């Protein structure tokens, strides 16, 4: 999609993706997030507020961004990731949860060059029960 294809109020929705145990392990190893909350099953079951294994919020963010990119709305037209604001985690994500992202365009403005513009979107990540687990706003140069 080109800048002109995005309109304020437009709503887009991604396909779903299930979170697996190995996704959590891969992010922990890559980022060095060696916290008991993510690595120690005994601790999680005995002492955590969740009582079950949960994914780091950063994994939810990475999966959400991957889902948006897999839809190819920005394929060959996305020029730059300008920023992320207002990231909030509303509910935990665990292995077996399936996530979708609803993208609502909240602002479009022309760029400095005539062949591009800025698109700002609010992203809501929901699980299989329709519960919003994360929200954030992203600005992109398109």
C-alpha positions in Angstrom: 0.0 0.0 0.0 1.2 3.5 -0.8 0.8 6.6 1.4 -2.3 7.6 -0.5 -3.9 4.2 0.3 -4.0 4.9 4.0 -6.9 6.9 5.4 -7.7 8.0 9.0 -10.1 5.7 10.5 -9.2 2.7 8.3 -9.0 -0.6 10.2 -6.8 -3.5 9.1 -6.5 -6.9 10.8 -3.8 -9.5 10.5 -4.0 -13.2 10.4 -3.4 -15.1 13.6 -0.3 -16.7 15.1 0.0 -19.1 18.0 2.8 -18.6 20.5 4.9 -21.7 21.3 7.3 -22.6 24.1 10.2 -22.5 21.7 9.3 -18.9 20.8 9.8 -17.8 24.4 13.1 -19.8 24.6 14.4 -18.3 21.4 13.8 -14.7 22.6 15.2 -15.4 26.0 18.4 -16.7 24.5 18.7 -14.0 21.8 18.1 -11.1 24.2 19.6 -12.5 27.3 16.4 -12.2 29.3 17.5 -14.8 31.9 14.8 -14.1 34.5 13.2 -16.8 36.6 9.8 -15.7 35.4 10.7 -16.8 31.9 13.1 -19.8 32.6 12.2 -21.5 35.9 9.0 -23.6 35.8 9.2 -24.3 39.6 9.4 -20.6 40.4 6.6 -19.7 38.0 4.2 -22.3 39.4 5.1 -21.6 43.0 5.8 -17.9 43.3 4.8 -15.9 40.2 1.6 -13.9 40.1 0.7 -15.8 36.8 1.0 -19.4 38.0 2.0 -20.4 34.5 4.6 -19.7 31.9 4.3 -16.3 30.3 6.0 -14.7 27.3 8.1 -11.6 27.8 6.2 -8.5 26.6 9.0 -7.9 24.1 8.1 -11.2 22.4 4.5 -10.1 22.1 5.7 -6.9 20.5 8.0 -8.8 18.1 5.2 -11.2 17.1 2.8 -8.3 16.6 5.3 -6.5 14.4 5.9 -9.7 12.4 2.2 -10.2 11.9 1.8 -6.7 10.5 4.8 -7.1 8.2 3.6 -10.5 7.0 0.4 -8.9 5.6 2.6 -6.9 3.2 0.8 -3.6 3.7 4.2 -2.0 3.8 6.0 -4.3 1.3 8.3 -2.2 -0.9 6.6 1.0 0.3 7.6 1.2 4.0 10.7 3.4 4.1 11.3 3.9 7.8 10.1 3.0 11.3 9.9 6.4 13.0 8.9 5.5 16.5 6.7 3.6 18.9 4.7 5.3 21.7 2.3 4.3 24.4 3.3 0.6 24.7 1.0 -1.0 27.3 0.7 -4.6 28.4 -2.8 -5.4 29.5 -2.8 -9.2 30.0 -0.2 -12.0 29.9 0.5 -14.1 26.9 1.3 -17.8 27.4 2.3 -20.7 25.1 -0.8 -21.9 23.2 -2.3 -18.4 23.0 -3.1 -17.2 19.5 -2.6 -13.5 18.7 -4.0 -11.1 16.1 -3.3 -7.4 15.5 -5.9 -4.8 14.7 -4.3 -1.7 13.1 -6.3 1.5 13.1 -4.9 4.4 11.1 -5.1 7.5 13.4 -3.0 10.0 11.4 -1.6 10.6 7.9 0.5 13.6 7.0 2.6 14.4 3.9 6.4 14.0 4.3 9.0 16.6 3.3 9.3 15.0 -0.1 6.3 14.8 -2.3 6.5 11.0 -2.9 6.1 10.0 0.8 4.2 10.6 4.0 3.9 9.6 7.6 1.3 7.0 8.7 0.5 6.7 12.4 -1.4 3.6 13.5 -2.8 2.3 16.8 -2.1 -1.4 17.2 -4.2 -3.6 19.4 -2.9 -7.1 20.0 -5.7 -9.6 21.0 -5.7 -13.2 22.0 -8.0 -16.0 21.0 -10.6 -14.9 23.6 -10.7 -11.4 22.2 -8.8 -9.9 25.1 -6.5 -7.0 24.3 -3.1 -8.1 25.6 -1.1 -5.1 24.3 -1.6 -1.7 22.7 0.8 0.7 21.1 1.1 3.4 18.5 3.6 3.2 15.6 4.7 5.9 13.1 6.1 4.9 9.7 7.4 6.7 6.7 5.6 5.3 3.6 
